[in-house]
Amino acid sequence: FEAAGGIGLFGLFRHGGSLSCIALRRDACPAGLRCYGPAMPRTRRARPAISRDNLAAPLLAWYGRHHRSLPWRSPPGTRATDPYRVWLSEVMLQQTTVAAVIPYFERFTTRWPTVEALAAVDDADLMAAWAGLGYYARARNLLACARAAARLARFPDYEAALRDLPGIGAYTAAAVAGIAFD
């Protein structure tokens, strides 16, 4: 194969599904192929430092274009929905798919639009409404948490206080605090 005024010996091979080249000289590889060989330096491309400043804008722009519209989410660029909706969705989504949760979430928030309304429900009514979501301990914890939050007259607005509520662990507390309260 002749390239750039000289002869370079090469071979082509498949690596990870893409075609690569082995050559004595870099200019002997066809354009667009990754080139390997004794004359090729083994340098790593320097990655730009990732900081909050240079990551946030492109990440938020990507999310603005590709986000899924879900009943418990606020549209991009708006304040989060109330913590009750965030918490309810987080509990329902544990070990359950989004597709399965959407109709349950919509029924729950129509029937019990506030944490106080949910706290007042009879245990058997809640269990019947939960039927099909599985892991019924989540439903019992949901009701205990709703009753505790209703006694406080609000959801706590920071992670440590959220973790004090029954049935809320570290992940759910962090999610509710981060989404509902920034």
N, C-alpha and C positions, 0 to 999 in steps of 0.2 A: 504494500500500500504506500503510495507516495503522498506526502503531505508537507506543505510549507517548504518546498524545495529539497526535501530529503526523504530517505526511505526509512520507515519505522516498521518494525515487525510487531504484530499484535494478534490477539485472539479475542474472540467474543464469547461471553458466557452469561448465563442467567444467574442472578443473585437476588433472592428475595422477590422474585417476580419481575425484576427489571433487568434490562440488558446492560452489561458492563463490558469494559475493554481492558485488556492487558497489553501494554506497549512499552517500548524502550524510551520513547519520547512522548511528552504530553500532546504535542501537536500531531501525533500520529493517530490519536483517537478521533473517531467521527464526532461531530458536534452533537451535544446533547447526551453523551454517554459518560458515566462515571469512569474515570481512568485509573488503573492500577499498574504498577510496574516499578522496577528498580530506580528509575529516575524521578519518580513521583514522591514529593515530600509528604510525610505523614503528619500534616498539621491539622489542627482542629480549628474550625471557624470560631472566632470569638463571638460569643453571644452578648448582646447588649444587656446591661444590668437592668433587671426588672425592678421597678419601684411602683409605688401606688400611683404616682403621677403619670408615668408613661404606660401603665396598664389599664387604668380605670377608663379613660376615654374610648379606646378601641373596644374594650370589653362591653361597655355600656352601649356603644353604637351597634355592636353585633347583637346584643340582647334586644335592643329596640327593633331591629329588623327581623329577628328569628324567634322571639319569645312565643310561648304558647299562651293563649288567653284561657285562664282558668278562673272559676267562680270565686276562689279565695284570694286571688291576686289582684293587686291594684295595677292599673295600666302603667307602663314605664313612664318615669318622670313625675309620678304623683305620690303622695304620701301613702303609707301602708294602710290597709284596712284595719278595723279595730282588732285588738289582741284576741278577742273571743274567736273570730273567724280564723285567724292565724293558728291559734292553739287547736281548735277543732280540726282543721285540715291536717295539722302535723300528727295528731293522734290517729285520725282515720287513715292516714297514708302509711303508718307503720306496718310493714310487711303486707301491703295491699297495693294494687296498681292504681294509677291515676284514673284510668277508665272505669274501674269498679267504684272508686270513691265519689266521682262527680255526682251521680244521682242521689247517693246517700247524703252528701254534703248539702245539696240543694233542698232535699226533703227536710233535713234537720234544721237548716237556717230558716226555712219557711215556717216550720212548726214551732221552733224555739229560736226566735231571732236574737235573743240576748242570753248571756250567761245566767242571768237571774231566772229567765223562763226555763232554761234547761235544768237549773238547780231545783226547780219546783216540781219537776216531772216525777211521776211514780216510777219506781225501779223497774217494774214489769213492763211499763210502756216504753221505757228506754231500751230494754233488752229486746222487745219486739221490733222496735225501729232499727236496732243494730243488726238484727238477724240477717245473715248473709255476708257480713264483713269479717266474721271469724274472730278468734282470740278474744273471747268475751271478757277476759280480765281487763282489756282496754276499755270496754264499756263501763264496767264497774268503777275503774279508776277515773274515767271521764266524769261520771256522776259525782264521785267524791270530790274531785277537783272543782267542778262547777259549784258545788255547795260551799266549799271553802272560799272560793273567789267571790261568791255572792255575799258571804258573811263579811268579807273585807270591803264590799261595795265596789270593787274594781279588780282588774288583774294587776299584780305588782309590775312595775316598769323596769326592773333590773333582774339580771339572771339569778343571783343568789336567792332573792325572795321568791322567784318563780320556782326554784328547786325545793323550796319549803312546802309547796302545795302537793297534795297527794297525787301520785301517778306521774309527776313530771320529773324526768331525769335530766342529766346534763345536756344531752343533745337537744331535747325539746325545749328546755329552758333557754339555751343559747339561740335556738331558732326563733322562738317567740320574741325574746329580747332584741335580737338583731333585726328581725323583719318588722315587728310592730312598733318598736321604740327607737330604732336606729342605734 
